[in-house]
Amino acid sequence: MKTLLLAVTGMSPQVITETLWAIHHEQGAWPAEIQLITTSEGGKRAIDGLLAQGHLQRLCDEIDRPLPLFDASRIHVVTGAEDLPVDDARSRADHEALADFIMSKVAELANDEKLQIHASLAGGRKTMTYYFGYAMSLFGRDQDCLSHVLISEGYENLQDFYYPSATQPPVTSRDGRTLETSAAEVVLADIPFVRLSDSLSPDMRDLARSISFRQLVILLNMAAHPNQIRVELNVGEQALAVFKQGKTEALAHIKLASKPTFALMWVLIEAHMEGDHSLERRRLDSQGNEVPDRSMALMLLEKLFPLCGQTIPPNCVQLEALLKALSDYAELNDANFMRTLETLSGGVTSNWLTPQISNIRKALRNALPDPLATLLSPTLMTITAEGQLEEASKKDQNPSYRFRLNADQFVIKNT
């Protein structure tokens, strides 16, 4: 497995050689490549100190290690609010851009299962290291590690000190002392971190490259505060939008591409908003045999008309009449949809309903962190003696599909 040393740096590119020296002496995995996330000025200093002055090559020669791949193309300069390279992250807008850039880059690299990331927090501004560490918590895998280097007193942030060299001349400390470079102590400190990557699906990892760091953190935190969530079902877009209460900008859009799947979500949300507890996974007769649910099939067909750009014909209220009217459309436009209509002709059964519920849950998991996706997924629930909804257990009779959120947290937008 290839090891990548990934670091955030500021005005001190020395943290790279210090980290490499410590990795060598503590017998860690030697990186085959180095990549930096930095500002435009930090990038210039890295090129000058590590490449032009030759400190990286000199270190590798002195400790007899192969030179990791490193050049200007592996220096990622953060772009600011106006999509221009950041000289020095001092404004609020630049720090927002810095957070987004770091998150996106870490998410991209962590998608490579053949890559081990050694993330160094030794350089950069405090906020850079915070965002970097948090991004590693979000996307870091079991094979990845996080570290810092500890430098003995007097040697920190000295422009001429790159590593404890036996061949380089002495350096001058900030208080004017002459210090032998070989006398410095550099210790690699392993930093344990909480790995949250299992709560993010592959699609969610991809989404992290296009949404902001702030948006992702809000989504991750929302599951802990369900009363702050508002869900809008947009019929025209055939999608769900997730908002924070009181905000007008959606934090996530979940597209349900299948018309029958979206129609089911529409029916379930509408029933939940109306307090309708009749949408069961399966209906059984007195002998325990499943009875197709014609009323649910009727609800679905009524929703499918506008999704297909059709209008329900006048006085067309029976299941058979609705099926005939939609079949004329489906026969010309969508063979898969035609098969759905044939399935619904006898009423909804668990054989059709269960896979559709799975499709909804999968779409939510692909677009949202797992805890939030679970919170927004339809689930089987029962009504307690006090009239409250609670999740059904295996012993509960005839549970119905409802939602964990309150009915007033849903909105249906028909235009």
Secondary structure as GFF3:
##gff-version 3
##sequence-region A 1 415
A	DSSP	beta_strand	2	8	.	.	.	ID=ss1
A	DSSP	alpha_helix	14	25	.	.	.	ID=ss2
A	DSSP	beta_strand	33	38	.	.	.	ID=ss3
A	DSSP	alpha_helix	40	46	.	.	.	ID=ss4
A	DSSP	pi_helix	47	52	.	.	.	ID=ss5
A	DSSP	alpha_helix	55	63	.	.	.	ID=ss6
A	DSSP	three_ten_helix	72	74	.	.	.	ID=ss7
A	DSSP	beta_strand	75	77	.	.	.	ID=ss8
A	DSSP	alpha_helix	92	110	.	.	.	ID=ss9
A	DSSP	beta_strand	115	120	.	.	.	ID=ss10
A	DSSP	alpha_helix	126	139	.	.	.	ID=ss11
A	DSSP	beta_strand	145	151	.	.	.	ID=ss12
A	DSSP	beta_strand	171	172	.	.	.	ID=ss13
A	DSSP	beta_strand	178	179	.	.	.	ID=ss14
A	DSSP	three_ten_helix	181	183	.	.	.	ID=ss15
A	DSSP	beta_strand	186	190	.	.	.	ID=ss16
A	DSSP	three_ten_helix	197	199	.	.	.	ID=ss17
A	DSSP	alpha_helix	202	207	.	.	.	ID=ss18
A	DSSP	alpha_helix	213	222	.	.	.	ID=ss19
A	DSSP	three_ten_helix	226	228	.	.	.	ID=ss20
A	DSSP	beta_strand	229	234	.	.	.	ID=ss21
A	DSSP	beta_strand	239	244	.	.	.	ID=ss22
A	DSSP	beta_strand	252	255	.	.	.	ID=ss23
A	DSSP	alpha_helix	259	273	.	.	.	ID=ss24
A	DSSP	beta_strand	283	284	.	.	.	ID=ss25
A	DSSP	beta_strand	290	291	.	.	.	ID=ss26
A	DSSP	alpha_helix	294	307	.	.	.	ID=ss27
A	DSSP	alpha_helix	319	333	.	.	.	ID=ss28
A	DSSP	alpha_helix	335	344	.	.	.	ID=ss29
A	DSSP	alpha_helix	350	367	.	.	.	ID=ss30
A	DSSP	alpha_helix	370	376	.	.	.	ID=ss31
A	DSSP	beta_strand	379	383	.	.	.	ID=ss32
A	DSSP	beta_strand	389	391	.	.	.	ID=ss33
A	DSSP	beta_strand	400	402	.	.	.	ID=ss34
A	DSSP	three_ten_helix	407	409	.	.	.	ID=ss35
A	DSSP	beta_strand	410	413	.	.	.	ID=ss36
###
